[in-house]
Amino acid sequence: QVQLVESGGGLVQPGGSLRLSCAASRNIFSIYSMGWYRQAPGKQRELVATITRGGNTNYADSVKGRFTISRDSAKNTVYMEMNSLKSEDTAVYFCYLDGVGVGVHWGQGTQVTVSS
């Protein structure tokens, strides 16, 4: 079983920044991809950003140029730097991992609130 431990959420003013982290509880032989989804109240969960084993990244159009996903493969950890935050970024952010031999796992979610 793999657990994903998320950190870094919180309350920030519009225009501010936050950095989310997500670490796997144990070493994974190989990871296909890791990344972040988010879910705002009353809305469906949506993809925010992903990074593949090869380092390719993918972003939702709404966050391009503002969010940056990165990883530390040795630590099975993924990060997401979020800049120029807007009120519409308010949501619960969920980390996921898709690993060889372990399948897809999700974190418990971390709240990001952008408000003045």
FENJOHU-V434791 format. One record per residue. N is the residue number from 1. RES is the residue in one small letter. SS is DSSP state (H for helix, E for strand, C for the rest). OMEGA is omega as a letter, one per 40 degrees, with the letter a starting at -180 (none if undefined). D_LAST is the distance of its C-alpha to the last C-alpha in whole Angstrom. Layout:
BEGIN
N/RES/SS/OMEGA/D_LAST
N/RES/SS/OMEGA/D_LAST
END
This chain:
BEGIN
1/q/C/i/40
2/v/C/i/37
3/q/C/i/33
4/l/E/a/30
5/v/E/a/28
6/e/E/i/24
7/s/E/i/22
8/g/C/i/19
9/g/C/i/16
10/g/E/a/13
11/l/E/a/9
12/v/E/i/8
13/q/C/i/5
14/p/C/a/6
15/g/C/a/10
16/g/C/a/10
17/s/C/i/13
18/l/E/i/15
19/r/E/i/19
20/l/E/i/20
21/s/E/i/24
22/c/E/a/26
23/a/E/i/30
24/a/E/a/33
25/s/C/i/35
26/r/C/a/38
27/n/C/i/40
28/i/C/a/40
29/f/C/a/43
30/s/C/a/41
31/i/E/i/38
32/y/E/i/38
33/s/E/i/34
34/m/E/i/31
35/g/E/a/28
36/w/E/i/24
37/y/E/i/24
38/r/E/i/21
39/q/E/i/20
40/a/C/a/18
41/p/C/i/19
42/g/C/a/22
43/k/C/i/22
44/q/C/i/25
45/r/C/a/24
46/e/E/i/24
47/l/E/i/25
48/v/E/a/23
49/a/E/i/25
50/t/E/i/29
51/i/E/a/31
52/t/E/i/35
53/r/C/a/38
54/g/C/i/39
55/g/C/i/35
56/n/C/a/34
57/t/E/i/31
58/n/E/a/29
59/y/E/i/26
60/a/C/a/24
61/d/C/a/24
62/s/C/a/20
63/v/C/a/20
64/k/C/a/23
65/g/C/a/22
66/r/C/a/19
67/f/E/i/20
68/t/E/i/23
69/i/E/i/25
70/s/E/a/28
71/r/E/i/31
72/d/E/a/33
73/s/H/a/36
74/a/H/a/38
75/k/H/a/35
76/n/C/a/34
77/t/E/i/31
78/v/E/a/28
79/y/E/i/25
80/m/E/i/22
81/e/E/a/20
82/m/E/a/17
83/n/C/i/16
84/s/C/a/13
85/l/C/a/11
86/k/C/i/10
87/s/H/a/9
88/e/H/i/13
89/d/H/i/13
90/t/C/a/12
91/a/E/i/15
92/v/E/a/18
93/y/E/a/20
94/f/E/i/23
95/c/E/i/26
96/y/E/i/29
97/l/E/i/33
98/d/E/a/36
99/g/E/i/39
100/v/C/i/42
101/g/C/a/44
102/v/C/i/41
103/g/E/a/40
104/v/E/i/36
105/h/E/a/34
106/w/E/i/30
107/g/C/a/28
108/q/C/i/26
109/g/C/i/23
110/t/E/a/19
111/q/E/i/16
112/v/E/i/13
113/t/E/i/10
114/v/E/a/7
115/s/C/i/4
116/s/C/none/0
END
